[in-house]
Amino acid sequence: MPTTRRHFVLGAASAGALVSLNALASYRFSSGNDLSTLVPPPGSVDCHMHLYDDHVPAAPGATLLPPNASLEDYGQIQARLHLKRMVIVTPSTYGTDNRCMLEGLRKAGGSARGVAVVDGAVSDAILQAMHAEGVRGIRFNLSYGGASLDDLEPLAARVNELGWNVQVVAPGTQLVDLEHRLARLPSRLVIDHMGHVPQPEGTASAAFATLTRLLDNQRTWVKLSGPYIRSKEGPPRYADVSQVAMELVRINPQRMLWGSDWPHPTVPSNKPNDADLLDLLLQWAPDAQHRERILRDNPVALYGFT
């Protein structure tokens, strides 16, 4: 059937209706209603997000107690960002209880990998069972307590046998103190949230110097995530933290990852705009090949996506 003006007008009206529907969209734990301008290459990964469910009790002394945030809620964010893969990280709220993360892996099928929190008493059988579920790393959260550094080296050696990485989140000053221990770990190392490089010191800080030296060993990855955590200048550009991100990409794009940090547990209100957070990569990594590495190639290799 030939295309007529009427068909064209109806098609344009339908497209306009979709735009209008999107304008009315509401995303849980995320401000704004726009889709990201950046469309990641197929197979890209959000390398840092969390799930919360009050059926799993919070650990004693937990300081971050966000409301429930489900995989179904996150699915709306995925569609907004044109993504299908994720890395689910057990948050500090649950201590070493990984049930929420593991349930997320089961629901997500092969589209997710997990990062667990364990202590030195964890058995080899439990580690093997979590590997079968899709876990590919363990996390030491030194910013919100609950992690014992006594377990760092022994656990790194054990999970290295499984091909896992050790993920560390720490205040920038503590990262400096830990540099030599982290550099000697037998496993691959992932640093959360750009190492919490302090502002306004930024790239002139000791924490940034530590990051660059750790990147030199080619066994360290850095997550370009949570720019709002340390920024003094704020959204939408986070210009101060963006300088850190751009320099990290310039130094070693092969070791950069990107994560949303949804549902942004450190921000109790006025949540960040996740579309804006992804679009920051257009500034941080203006080279399209670098963005492909950061969004797809690096995480696929590190977390073992097929």
N, C-alpha and C positions, 0 to 999 in steps of 0.2 A: 504494500500500500504506500503510495507516495506521501511524503511528509507535507502537510498543509500548515498554513498559518495557525489554524485552530489547534493542531497537534502541538505545534511549537509553543503556543501560548499555554496550553494545558501542561506541557512539560516544564515550562518555566515556572508556572504556578506551583507545581509539585515540588520543584527544587526550592522555591521560596518557602513553601510550607515546612520542608525539612530544616531550612535555616531557622525559621521561626520556632520550630520545636526545640532545636538545639539551644536557641536563645533562652528558652524556658527551662532548660535542663538544670537539675540541682544535684550536686555531687557531695556525698558525705565526706566530711573532714577535708574539704578543699574549697577554696573560694573561686569566684568566677564561674562562667558557664561556657567558655569558648573551648574549641578543640585546639590542640597544639598546631602551630604552623609547621614545625618540623615533623616530617613523617619518617620514622626510623626505617632502615632496611628490614626486610622480612627476617625473622629469627632473632631480632633484638631482644634485650633483656633489661628489665628493671632489677638492678642488683641489690636493692635494699628496701624492703617493706616489712610491715609487721601485721599480725593478726591478734585480736583481743576477744576473749569470751569469758564472761563472768562465771561460767560453769567451772572454769579452772581457777582455783583460788590464787590470789596474789601471794608472793613470798613474804615472809615476815620482814618488816622494815622496808618494803618496796616504797619508793617515793613517787614513781610515775604510775598513776592509776586511771588510765583513759577509759572511756566507755567502750562498749562492744564495737568491734570493727571486723566485719566478716569478709570472707573471700568473695561473696556476692557483691558487697559494697565496693570492694577493690576492682571487681570486674568492670564497673562503670568507669573507673579511672583508667583502666587498661584501654577501653574503647576510646576514651578521650585522647589518649596519648598514642593510639595506633599500635599498641603493644599486645603481645600474647604470652610472653614468658616472664618469669619473675624468680627472685630469690627471697624466700621467706626466712626472716631472721627472728629467732626467739628473743623477745625484749627483756629488759631487766626486771619488769614487773613479775615474771614467773620464776625467777631464779634459775634452777636447773630442771624445772618442769617443762618439758618440750612438747606436751600433748597438743597444745594449740597449733604449733608449727607443723607437727606431724599429721594432724588431721587435715590441715590445709594442703599438704603434699598429696594426701590420698585423694582429696576432692579435685585437685588440679591435674591429676594424672601426670603425664610426662612433661607438662609445660612449666613445672616448677622444680627448683632445687632448694635445699634447706641449709641453714646454719644453726647449729644447736649450741646450748650452753651446758657444759658438764663439769664435774670436778674429778679429782684424782681417783675417787672410788668407783668410777664408772667401769663396768666390766667390758671385756673384749666382745662378749656376746651382744651386749646392748649396742656397742659401736657398730658391729657388723649388721645388726638388725636395722639400725638407722641408715646405714649405707644403702641397704636394699630398698629403703623407703625413698631415697633421693637426697639424703644429707651429704654435703660435701665440704663442711667446714665447722669449726667451733669458734665461739666468740668469748673474748675476755672484755667485759665492760668495766673499765676502771673509772668511768665518770660517775656512775651511779652505784658503785659498790657491789658486793656479792661475789666478786672474783678474787681468788687467791693466787697471787703471783708465784707461790710455792709450786703450783701445778703447771706453770707455763712450759718449762722445758720438757718434763716427762710426758705431758699430754701432746706436745708438738711432735715428739718422737713417735708416739703411738699412732696419732692420726695420720702422720706422714706415710705410714705403712699402707693406709687406705687411699692415699692420693689426695687427702683433704688439705685445706689451708687453715691457718690460724688467723682469726680476725680480731683486731684490737681497736678499741675505742678508748681514748684517754685524753685528758687535758693536755694542751701543747707542752706545758712544763714537764709533766710526767713522761711524755713521749721522749723528751730530751734525755731524761734520766735513764730511760729504758733502752736507749738506742743500741748499746753494745750487746745487750741480751737478745734483742730482736734480730739484730744482724746475724747472730750466730745460730738462730733456730734452724733445725734441719728441714722444717716444712716451709711451704710457701706462706707468705705473710700478706695480709690485707689490712690496710689502715682505713678506718671509717672516717667519713665526714672531713676529708682533706686534712686529717691530723689535728683538727681543732686549732689551726694556726691562729694565734691571737691577733686582734685588731686594736689599735691601728698599725701595729708593727708589720703585719703582713709578711711579705717576702723578705723583709730585713730581719725577721725574728729567728731565734735559735731553733724554734720548732720547724720552721720551713727549711732551714739548713739540714736538720736531722732528716726530714722527708727526702730531700734530694740525695743525701748520702745513702739512705736505705734503698732508693730507687737504683742506685749504681750497681747493686748486686744482682739485678735482673731477676730476683725472686720475690720482689715486693710489688704489690698492686695498691693503688690508692682509689678510694671511692669519691667521685665528684658528687657529693650529696650534702644535704643540709646546709646550704649557704646562709640560711637565716639564723643559724645557731650562733655564729660569731660576728655576723655583720653589724656594724654600727650605722651603716648608711641605709640599710633596709631595702624593701621591694620597690619596684619590680626588678631592678638591675643588680642589687647587692654589689655595687661597684667595687667596694673594698675587697670582698671575698672573691669577686670575679677576677681581680688581678692575680690572686693566688692560683685560681683554677687555670687561667690562661698560661701562666708560667709553668705549671705542672704539665699541661698538655704539650707545651713547647719542648720541655725537657725530655719527656718520654711518653708519647701517646700510646705506645705498645703496652703500657702498664697502667692505663687509666680505665676505670669503670664508671658507670653512671647509675645512681639510685634516686628514687623519689623520696624515700623516708616516710611514705604514707603509712599511717594517718597522722604523721607529724606529732608524735607524743610529747615532745618538749614544748609545743606551742598550744596552750590550753584553749585559746580563742583566737579569732582573726587568722584562721588557717591560711597557709600560702596557697597560691594559685599553681596547681600542678602543671598546667599547660605552659605557664610562664617559666617554671623551673626547667622543663625539658627544652624549651626554646632558648634558654641561656646557652645551650651547647652551640647554637649558631654563632654566638660571640666567643665562647670559650675555645671552640674548635672550628674555626672557619673553613678548614680544609675538609671536604666531604669524605675523603679516604680516612682521615683521622676519626671522624665521627662514626664511620662504619666500624673501625677497630674498637672504639670505646663502647658503642651500643651493641655490637654483635660479636665480632671476632674474638675480642679479649674475654668476655664472659663465657662464650660458648666453650672456649678452650679451658678456662679456669674451672668452671663448674661442671664440665662434662656433659653439656647438652648434645644431643645427637641431631 
